[in-house]
Amino acid sequence: MALDIYAEEMISHYEHPHNKGKLEKPDIMLHENNPVCGDEMTVYCRIENGILKEVSFDGEGCAISVGTASMLTDFAKGKSLEEIERMDFNTIKELIGIDPGPARVKCATLALKTLKGCAFLYQHKDIDIATKEL
Amino acid sequence: MLEVNKVRKDFPILDVMYDGKRITYLDSAATSQKPVQVIDRVSEYYRNYNSNIHRGIYKISEKATEEYISSKEKAAKLINSGSYSEIVYTKNATDAINLVAASWGNKNIGKGDHILITEMEHHSNIVPWQMLAERKGAVLDYVSVDKSTYTLDEQSLEMGLENNPKIFAFTHTSNVLGTINDAKRLTKMAHKAGAAVLLDGAQSVPHMKVDVNEIGADFIAFSSHKMLGPAGIGVLRAGRDVLEKMDPLITGGDMILSVEKHKSTWNSLPWKFEAGTPNVEGGIGFGAAIDYLNMIGLDDIRRHEIELTKYAIESLEGEKGLHIYGPDRLDIKGGIVSFSIDRAHPHDIATIFDSFGIAIRAGHHCAMPLVKSVLELPAVARMSFYLYNDEEEVDQAVQAIKKVKEIFHVG
């Protein structure tokens, strides 16, 4: 993979992330972490009629986790919860334009995992999220 | 003098090409590479005398038993312990510490007793004591780390010992800071306060002469895989008197003298603690690793690592945005250089190093209380050296650091 993942776009999103910070009165929020590297991520969502109206993320992490969170939240805004639930690793690869490789896949998918968790929790408040693989 | 070019020839992995590049391996604090002498000894066992040890009344089992026991004799001699009966083989240092916390701890720690550890411990020397404290209603205290010197805080140490802890468990060399604690002095102080001592030697025994007799620690734990040997084998060393009083943790075959329907008696030391078929090839390979370390000489290895660490620190001096965590004094520092670079997360640093073919580690290094609470960082990057590393590899690391700074617009 060499250093292609650190394209200027990724670094720019890392240095000036979009949608970063806490969202007031979110309809749903979820915190996830990546215990191996210590990345922390909270995603906040405001949802109207099944559409992700507002989304933000907060936390601490590497360029890849923060950069992808910035790009993903831009991309996901305005999408339906069904569309979000269908997103997967390919969505991330298309967004960042590269396969991050096995060592960094967890960094690159932390925001997606958290966002999908929000979508799931919002629709299935009665199901224990720990039982579901997102 | 250690001849690093000659040493490097013994390590086949250093010649393997990945994406057209040789590996620059700067992660020996995580695990060490293996010389051909170790690889061959393990392979020879599989090829020529693979068999179960003890009770086999035939030649190859006798040979395997002999080699396995001989590796324990080598381990005992390496740390100047008494007979091999004081060398209990475990899976690794973690397993050895867990054995002490569970077996010795269950018997000797009671409600309200104090257990003393330090803020620079690896999780393997924290969590077993946390669980023991929870089981017994004991109190777990920490000696703090002085952030200006990256050494143990003297006042905090004295305060910790004033509680007359039952045991003081501390690392000989910190896997993050490289700080080498004065094990002999700390042991003396602990004994004076009535505490038993467990020394975590995982990062010291592979890199310098460690004399348990001189230090006087009651327990020492270390791992074969960090000292050129196979993984899955480690040592708990304690005096016969201590081991005799400890109950076995894992029971079954090989650790008994006799089994009746409702009671059993234990085998002699060290076998009492080694139930089931042991890691025979691990033990034999470990013996080969100790032979190799003796051939090169641990004093020369230590000198080589000091020189390399000095060279690394001097090469990085004045590098803007770069911070190194660990003592300045090289006489109390192992071959470990932990660092951070402004604006670049350690994981990104490691990925960029990887693009140069350099293996380093990034994260909390299984020392979360140290990294998060003392250094107040989410993670750090770490280079660690061993006998096969040379200055050229340090130069490559310096180039990688310059690349990190370029990508993240630092300096």
Chai-1 contact restraints between the chains, C-beta under 6 A:
chainA,res_idxA,chainB,res_idxB,connection_type,confidence,min_distance_angstrom,max_distance_angstrom,comment,restraint_id
A,A2,B,S355,contact,1.0,0.0,6.0,A-B,restraint_1
A,L3,B,S355,contact,1.0,0.0,6.0,A-B,restraint_2
A,Y6,B,I407,contact,1.0,0.0,6.0,A-B,restraint_3
A,C37,B,H347,contact,1.0,0.0,6.0,A-B,restraint_4
A,C37,B,G363,contact,1.0,0.0,6.0,A-B,restraint_5
A,G38,B,H364,contact,1.0,0.0,6.0,A-B,restraint_6
A,G38,B,P378,contact,1.0,0.0,6.0,A-B,restraint_7
A,G38,B,A379,contact,1.0,0.0,6.0,A-B,restraint_8
A,E60,B,P378,contact,1.0,0.0,6.0,A-B,restraint_9
A,C62,B,H345,contact,1.0,0.0,6.0,A-B,restraint_10
A,C62,B,H347,contact,1.0,0.0,6.0,A-B,restraint_11
A,C62,B,D348,contact,1.0,0.0,6.0,A-B,restraint_12
A,A63,B,D348,contact,1.0,0.0,6.0,A-B,restraint_13
